[in-house]
Amino acid sequence: MIPRMIRPTILAAGLTLALGASAETFVTPDGYSIHYNALPTTALDPAMAETHGILRSKVRGLLNVGVVAGEPGAVGRSTRATIEVSAVAPPETEARRIPMREIDLGKTIHYVGEFPIEEEQILQFSIAVQPEGSPQRYEVQLEEQFFAE
């Protein structure tokens, strides 16, 4: 059993390692930095996945989104946001919604959503982000191909 005090550290480390293992993408609109990536859940640390109720499986994927507010060149602060995600697997044309949930680690906030994947499947994600307190909504796109490990 992992003590509650160190669980946030494990998730942050697990998500950071997952970010490093996968192609992390980010954009920096209007004083925000929006980070996002998708990966198979098998890339996550088993303890971290269990702590946060994430099913590790070669047929499950995870989308991770984080928003940082701050000025360019300065250390920003993680901020809450409303995140809406849909994904489509070409040649299909109907997008499916991916429910996102917040994981607040104190110093960082992550939004994660799980979804089924197939071997060599390409998914195109449409991610809508509205940072808390901002009237602006930002749209980002991500395309990721998944492989069984």
Backbone hydrogen bonds, N-H to C=O, Kabsch-Sander energy under -0.5 kcal/mol:
donor,donor_aa,acceptor,acceptor_aa,energy
6,I,3,P,-1.1
7,R,3,P,-0.8
7,R,4,R,-0.6
10,I,6,I,-1.9
11,L,7,R,-2.5
12,A,8,P,-2.8
13,A,9,T,-2.6
14,G,10,I,-3.2
15,L,11,L,-3.4
16,T,12,A,-2.5
17,L,13,A,-3.0
18,A,14,G,-2.4
19,L,15,L,-2.7
20,G,16,T,-2.3
21,A,17,L,-1.9
22,S,18,A,-1.3
24,E,22,S,-1.1
25,T,36,Y,-2.3
27,V,34,I,-1.7
32,Y,29,P,-2.2
33,S,68,V,-2.8
34,I,27,V,-2.8
35,H,33,S,-0.6
35,H,66,G,-2.9
36,Y,25,T,-2.8
37,N,64,N,-1.9
39,L,62,L,-2.1
41,T,57,S,-0.5
41,T,60,R,-2.4
42,T,57,S,-0.5
43,A,40,P,-2.0
44,L,41,T,-1.6
49,A,45,D,-2.7
50,E,46,P,-2.3
51,T,47,A,-2.5
52,H,48,M,-1.6
53,G,50,E,-1.3
54,I,49,A,-3.2
55,L,53,G,-0.6
56,R,54,I,-0.6
57,S,55,L,-0.6
60,R,57,S,-1.5
61,G,115,F,-3.5
62,L,39,L,-2.7
63,L,113,G,-2.7
64,N,37,N,-2.8
65,V,111,Y,-2.7
66,G,35,H,-2.5
68,V,33,S,-2.6
69,A,77,R,-3.0
70,G,31,G,-2.6
74,A,71,E,-2.1
77,R,69,A,-2.7
78,S,107,K,-0.7
79,T,67,V,-2.8
82,T,130,Q,-2.4
83,I,81,A,-0.6
84,E,128,A,-2.3
85,V,98,I,-0.5
86,S,126,S,-1.9
87,A,96,R,-2.5
88,V,124,Q,-1.8
92,E,89,A,-2.1
95,A,93,T,-0.6
96,R,87,A,-3.1
98,I,85,V,-2.6
101,R,112,V,-2.6
103,I,110,H,-3.3
105,L,103,I,-0.7
105,L,108,T,-3.2
107,K,105,L,-1.5
110,H,103,I,-2.6
111,Y,65,V,-2.6
112,V,101,R,-2.6
113,G,63,L,-1.8
115,F,61,G,-1.8
117,I,59,V,-2.0
120,E,146,F,-1.5
121,Q,118,E,-2.1
123,L,144,E,-2.8
124,Q,88,V,-2.8
125,F,123,L,-0.6
125,F,142,L,-3.8
126,S,86,S,-2.9
127,I,125,F,-0.5
127,I,140,V,-3.1
128,A,84,E,-3.1
128,A,126,S,-0.5
129,V,127,I,-0.5
129,V,138,Y,-3.1
130,Q,82,T,-2.2
132,E,80,R,-2.9
134,S,131,P,-2.2
138,Y,129,V,-3.5
140,V,127,I,-2.8
142,L,125,F,-1.9
144,E,123,L,-2.4
146,F,121,Q,-2.7
